[in-house]
Every structure is written in structure tokens, then in C-alpha cells.
Amino acid sequence: MKKGQPIGIVLLIVCSIFSGNLTAKVYTWVDKDGKTHFSDKPINNEEVTTVNPRHSNNIASTTTVAKNNQWQQNYNEAKLAKTEKAKKSAKKKKAKQAVCNQLKSQMATIEQGGRIYVMSPEGERNYQSEAQLKTDMKRLTKEYKKTCR
């Protein structure tokens, strides 16, 4: 512990104890010219009225809170709708990206060359001809340009 730290803690505790709900009295009076004055000390020669401030823990009045309550609800609803829209958009974008990746993968397979086959329902391999590969490549390229750009 540092040397000045216990003193700081003690001062903090003492200040927090004595800094409770401190309110000063406010005095008001009207002088001979008709001007109204406010002070924290009463004036002996004048007729002084003590002003007691209202004690309220709430900074805003209840009517202001009621008015803002509807505004707050509308704001929260709009914020929620915006968040949902962003989530849907992100989900849609992710699905689109997955389709694009699949198309890229299929095009890369065809571009690599070699023998490409398709399995028949009976489990036989049917190898594709060069014409079929060109047709598939054109179809995949067209679909990629339509979907991913």
C-alpha cells in the first residue's frame, strides 16, 4: 500500500458521509423599487420569505417521463427492427456467398481438366465429354455472373 493511500480512503469515506442531501435555504424579498432578490442569507430590514425547494429524486417530472416513454418505445421498436433487418441481410449475404463459393469450386474443377464423371442412380460412372464440360462451364459462368456480381 502506498504511503498516502490510507489518508485518501479516510477522506473519501468522511466526504461521502457528510455530502448527503445538503440543501441550503433560499430567501427572497422585494426591495423598495419592486425588484425581487434571492439570497442564502436573510436581510433584517426587509420582509423575507423562505423558499423551500422541492425534494425529488427524479430529475425529470412524471409528465416528461410519460411523454418520453412513448418516444422511447418507438425508438426501441425501430432499433429492434433495424437489428432484425441487419441480421436477415447478413444471413442472406452469407447464403449467397456459399452459393458463389460452390459455383467457383465447380468451375475450378472443370478448368483443371481431366476426366469428370457423374454417378448414375445404379452407381455407374458416366464420364462427361468435352462438349458437356463446355456446356456446364458456360452455364456455371452465366449463373456466377448473375448471382455473384
N, C-alpha and C positions, 0 to 999 in steps of 0.2 A: 504494500500500500504506500502511496506517495505521502510525503510529509503534510501537505495542505489538504489532503482529501478528507480526513475526518471533520475538519472545520467546515468544509464545504457542505458535507452531508448534514451537519448540525444546523447550519444556516438555512439550508433548503427546508428542513423539517420545521424550523421555527417560522420561517416566512410563510410556509403553506398553512400553518396553524392560525396565524394572525391575519392571513389575507382572505378570510372567509367572505361573507356577504357584507362588505363595507359599503355603507351608503351615508352620504352627508346630507344634512338638512339644507334645504334651499329656501331662502326668504325673499319675498317680493314686496315692493311698496311703490306707491305713486308719489312723485315729488310735486312741488307747488306749480310746476309748469305742465303737469299732466303726463310726464314721461314715466313709464313703468321700468323699474330697475329690479335686477335679480342679483343675489349675493349669497355667500355662505355664512355671512355674519349679519346679525340683526342690527338695525340702526335705531338708536334710542329715541330720537326726536320724531320719528315717523311712525305711522300705523303700519305694522309689519304683519304679513300673512305668511304662514309656513306652508310650503308646497311639499306634499309627500308624493314622491314618485311611485308609480305603480310597480309592484313586485310581480314579475313574471319570469319564469324560467324559459319560456318560449320567446324567441326573438321575433318571430312573425306572429301577427294576430291570427285568430282562428279563421276569419273570413278570407284572409290572404292564402292561408293553407288550403282552404276548401276550393278557392279558385285555381290555385296551382295544382291541386290534386288531380283535377281533370286534365290539365295540361301535362302533368307527369305521366298519367295513364296513357294519353295519346302518344307521348314521346316514347314510352316503353314499348307500346304496341308497334310503333313504326320501327324502332330499333330491332325488335324481335323479328319483324317481317323482313327487314334488311339482312339480318343474320341468316334467316332461313333461305332467302334468295341467294345469298353468297354460298351457302352450303350446297344448294342444288346446282348452282353454276359450277362449283368446284367438282362435284360428283360427275356432272355431265362432261366436264373437261377431262377428267381422269378416264372416263369410259371412252371418250373419243381418242385419247392418247393411246389407250390399249388397242383399239382397232387399228390405229395408224401403225403402231409397232408390229402388229400381226401382219399387216399388208407389207410393210418393209421386209419383214422376215421372209415372207413368201416370195417377194420379188428377188431378194438376195439369193434364195435357194435356186430360182430359175436362172439367174445371171451366172451362178457358179458353174453351170453346165453339168454334164454328167447325165446319168440315166435317172429319170424321176418316174416313180410309179404311183398308181392309185390302187388301193386294195378293193377287190370286188366283195360282194356280200358272201361269196363262197370261200373267201380267204385267198384268192389268187391274185398275183401281182399283174397289173396291166400297165405296161410301160407306155409313157406318152411319146408321141412323135414330135419332131421339130415344129410342125405346123400347130400342133396342140399347145406346145410350150409358148410359141409366139402369140397365139390367141389368148392364152392365160396371162401372158406378160402385158399385152395391150389392155386386157380387162382390169388387171390389178393396177396398172399405171393410171388408167382413167378413174378408177374408184379412189385411188390415193389422192389424185389431184382434186377430185370432187369433195372428198371427206376431210383431208388433212391440210388443205391450204386455205 
